[in-house]
Amino acid sequence: MFDLESILRDNIKRLVPYSSARDEFKGEASVYLDANENSFGSPLPAAYHRYPDPLQWKVKYRLAEIKGVPPQNIFLGNGSDEAIDILYRAFCRPGVDNVVLCPPTYGMYEVSANINDVTIRKASLTPDFQLDLEAIESAIDENTKLIFICSPNNPTANAINREDIEMVLNNFDGIVVVDEAYINFSRQKSLIRELTEYPNLVILQTLSKAWGLAALRVGMAFASEDIINVFNKIKPPYNINQASQELALQALDNIEQVNGWIKETVEERNKLQAALTALPIVELVYPSDANFLLVKTVDAKGIYNKLVEQGIIVRDRSKVELCAGCLRITIGTPEENITLLNTLKSIPAI
Ligand SMILES: *Cc1c(COP(=O)(O)O)cnc(C)c1O
């Protein structure tokens, strides 16, 4: 049985969070002399002299409408990477607890574990990049606090079978983190509808990919209100700055434009997949549910270098487990994809 209290670190249970000026007075007033701000203004056209809303309610209310979850079930972080770090700090005792990762997968889970001195137990994906449920089961012990599942997975591009994710959710008493950074490009539906069913589920999404706002650094976590309250206790008081909050709110009104880009990206993905498959230097293009392709080539390093010479940068993933010979290629605009293809065509097969 999942019991949040029993898996929280003791210091977090005891933690009295920092109480900011904006936490202590929440109403509207005419004179604000409580936060040592510059009362005269900011040297910019916009008014940036006041501290921002620590809990970003305006953005959360808009996101709640879009995602169909109550705002109390949303955490916003300075990128999803902040949410990943907070998960470690909330649940994993340094030098004692461990987490289960399913490589090849997103590198930040491991880096964040190392920063927090948390042991990593690996349950590699199967050769078709799905969960190895037996390997996960045998990796878990009484000190396992988190299991990270990335779906669609980076760098393999495929979505993880939903029944397998639900199997893990049903059989693990710690937190299951499902990273849906690429969900907008997937044929598979988000698990966000299942939030009420699984008290141990944390879903990560981001404004960095489909939403086109990587520079603003806004990541989202969706979870039970109890888990979100833990996140809020730990986060820095003003973790999303005012400019990012305002711009994110504005961007969320342009959902049609974003949906148009998603559709176009998926069309381009399918075209690029077919065109790459036809090249002699390409052995295999893996199926993709994301905005990138994992491409198995005859010579990843050589092709990578040839592309760099032409000013085209892709990601060499050939040193990664199960990804020998592979490049990870983000879907570009139609023009960019043509440039990529023409350059690849000029590379002789070896
Ligand atoms: C890009 C990416 C993220 C996004 O991170 P941000 O910090 O929100 O920009 C998260 N998870 C995965 C798997 C990613 O590939």
The ligand as an SDF file (V2000), in Angstrom:
LIG
                    3D

 15 15  0  0  0  0  0  0  0  0999 V2000
   13.6100   17.8530  -22.8850 C   0  0  0  0  0  0  0  0  0  0  0  0
   13.1690   16.9450  -21.8130 C   0  0  0  0  0  0  0  0  0  0  0  0
   12.6440   17.4410  -20.6200 C   0  0  0  0  0  0  0  0  0  0  0  0
   12.4380   18.9130  -20.4550 C   0  0  0  0  0  0  0  0  0  0  0  0
   13.1760   19.4840  -19.5030 O   0  0  0  0  0  0  0  0  0  0  0  0
   12.9150   21.0160  -19.1360 P   0  0  0  0  0  0  0  0  0  0  0  0
   13.7830   21.1650  -17.9420 O   0  0  0  0  0  0  0  0  0  0  0  0
   11.4550   21.1630  -18.8160 O   0  0  0  0  0  0  0  0  0  0  0  0
   13.3110   21.8530  -20.3080 O   0  0  0  0  0  0  0  0  0  0  0  0
   12.2140   16.5600  -19.6510 C   0  0  0  0  0  0  0  0  0  0  0  0
   12.2780   15.2410  -19.8510 N   0  0  0  0  0  0  0  0  0  0  0  0
   12.7540   14.7240  -20.9930 C   0  0  0  0  0  0  0  0  0  0  0  0
   12.7570   13.2600  -21.2050 C   0  0  0  0  0  0  0  0  0  0  0  0
   13.2290   15.5590  -22.0000 C   0  0  0  0  0  0  0  0  0  0  0  0
   13.7210   15.0360  -23.1330 O   0  0  0  0  0  0  0  0  0  0  0  0
  1  2  1  0
  2  3  1  0
  2 14  2  0
  3  4  1  0
  3 10  2  0
  4  5  1  0
  5  6  1  0
  6  7  2  0
  6  8  1  0
  6  9  1  0
 10 11  1  0
 11 12  2  0
 12 13  1  0
 12 14  1  0
 14 15  1  0
M  END
$$$$
